Amino acid sequence: MKFILKNISAFDFFEFLNSEVKDVCTFHKSMDDVSTIDIREFINKKATDIKAFISNSITNNAELITRRIDDDSYSYYLDKVYGITKHRNEAEKELDRMDRFFESLNNTVSYLKIIDSLYDSTVNIEINDLDEKTDFILSKLNDLFGDEFFSIETILDLNDLPFRQDESKEIASNLSKRGYVILQNSNFYNSTDFCKISVKGSLYISRKVKQKQKTYTKTQLDKRLDNIVEHLEKIGLGQEVIFDEIEELRKLQHKLSKKSWSQLLKGKLVDLALNKIINIETVSSIYTYLTNNDFKMLK
């Protein structure tokens, strides 16, 4: 099952989602100043709008994505089964609901960002053996480098890659023993496939990518840069100077570290903004789309 965008570019798709995440983040930080009713109405509207947008943007089985966004109050279920929340007031329940909604939205958007077919509908991921599957998983976890934990099974499933029962847990355990990932809350009695890449794992997969770069037709970054070009032409910013900068960035992706490349990107975008070739909003959107980080210099 491949997830493909319809009637919208990858850039526009993620620009909308990133802006929604920022809105939710801003509201989440200001909850001390809003009422319980305001929180409830905010969650209901945002959840409805975001789920509708994803459903209208993805060709099939979008519910497999949207159902990951937790906007439902489970207080009644917990009251009946565990009696956990029955002594909490409505304000506390809505605050808890907001926390879960914010966390699940961030998590869902992160998973969306590592689905290759959303950037290129023609992509066919070829995995010939377990080593290649392991490297694929590590490359995706490296794209998500941070403090959050992600499910290996979900990464494989969203990219339409087959796996047998409990294979993801075995892979997670193996990668943990090799020091390439850090497992979430795992012990002898409770194995998990939720993990995040370690520094050792990040260094390993970065070296592996550089070794294989000559065999690649297009990297995910190439596809994202193609999406940028398409978007700029669409909004009337098809200037030669911009495309020259993009091509230079494309050529340097294998020669610079991820950090150095991001710094170069930031410098080029600042120059384009200062010369009024593109506006600050577009600069910020491009940087976020290519790096998954906010353009903090402009704040």
Residue pairs with C-beta under 8 A, 6 or more apart in sequence:
1 60
1 61
1 64
1 160
2 117
2 121
2 160
3 58
3 59
3 60
3 61
3 62
3 65
3 115
3 117
3 118
3 158
3 160
4 58
4 59
4 60
4 117
4 118
4 121
5 13
5 57
5 58
5 59
5 118
5 121
6 57
6 58
6 59
7 57
8 57
9 227
9 230
9 231
9 234
10 118
10 119
10 223
10 224
10 227
11 224
11 227
11 228
11 230
11 231
11 285
11 289
12 231
13 57
13 118
14 109
14 112
14 113
14 288
14 289
15 285
15 288
15 289
16 53
17 50
17 53
17 54
17 109
17 112
18 109
18 285
18 288
18 289
20 46
20 49
20 50
20 105
21 105
21 106
21 109
22 294
23 46
24 46
24 101
24 102
24 105
25 102
27 34
27 42
28 98
28 99
28 102
31 39
31 95
31 98
34 42
36 90
36 91
36 94
39 94
39 95
39 97
39 98
40 94
40 97
42 98
43 71
43 94
43 97
43 98
43 101
44 71
46 71
46 101
47 69
47 71
47 101
50 66
50 69
50 105
51 66
51 69
54 62
54 65
54 66
55 62
55 63
55 66
58 65
58 118
65 108
65 111
65 112
68 104
68 107
68 108
68 111
69 101
69 104
69 105
69 108
70 100
70 101
70 103
70 104
71 97
71 101
71 104
73 93
73 94
73 97
75 85
75 88
75 93
78 84
78 85
79 85
79 86
85 93
85 96
88 96
106 148
107 148
107 150
110 144
110 148
110 150
111 150
111 154
111 155
111 158
112 118
113 143
113 144
113 292
114 140
114 143
114 144
114 155
114 158
114 159
115 158
115 159
116 123
116 125
116 159
116 220
116 223
117 123
117 159
117 160
119 220
119 223
119 224
119 227
120 218
120 223
123 223
125 136
125 159
125 160
125 161
126 132
127 133
127 136
127 161
130 171
133 156
133 161
133 171
134 171
134 174
134 175
135 205
135 208
136 159
136 161
137 152
137 155
137 156
137 171
137 175
138 175
138 180
138 181
138 197
138 201
138 204
138 205
139 205
139 209
140 150
140 155
140 159
141 150
141 155
141 181
141 195
141 196
141 197
141 201
142 197
142 201
142 202
142 205
142 206
143 220
143 292
144 150
144 196
144 197
144 292
145 196
145 197
145 202
146 196
147 196
148 196
149 184
149 194
149 195
149 196
150 194
150 195
150 196
151 168
151 193
151 194
152 168
152 169
152 171
152 172
152 193
152 194
152 195
153 163
153 167
153 168
153 193
156 162
156 163
156 168
157 163
168 193
169 191
169 192
169 193
171 193
172 181
172 183
172 186
172 191
172 192
172 193
172 194
172 195
173 183
173 186
173 191
175 181
175 195
175 201
176 182
176 183
176 186
176 195
179 198
179 200
179 201
180 197
180 198
180 200
180 201
180 204
181 195
181 196
181 197
181 198
181 201
182 195
182 196
182 197
182 198
183 192
183 194
183 195
184 192
184 194
184 195
184 196
185 192
185 194
186 192
197 205
206 257
206 258
210 254
213 219
213 254
218 226
219 253
221 250
221 253
221 290
222 250
222 253
224 289
224 290
225 246
225 249
225 250
225 290
227 289
228 246
228 286
228 289
228 290
229 243
229 246
232 238
232 242
232 278
235 282
237 277
237 278
237 282
239 277
241 272
241 277
242 272
242 277
242 278
245 268
245 272
248 268
249 261
249 264
249 265
249 268
252 261
252 264
253 261
256 264
262 291
262 293
265 287
265 290
265 291
266 287
266 295
266 297
269 278
269 283
269 286
269 287
269 295
270 283
270 297
272 278
272 283
273 279
273 280
273 283
278 286
280 298
283 295
283 298
284 294
284 295
284 298
287 293
287 294
287 295
288 294
288 295
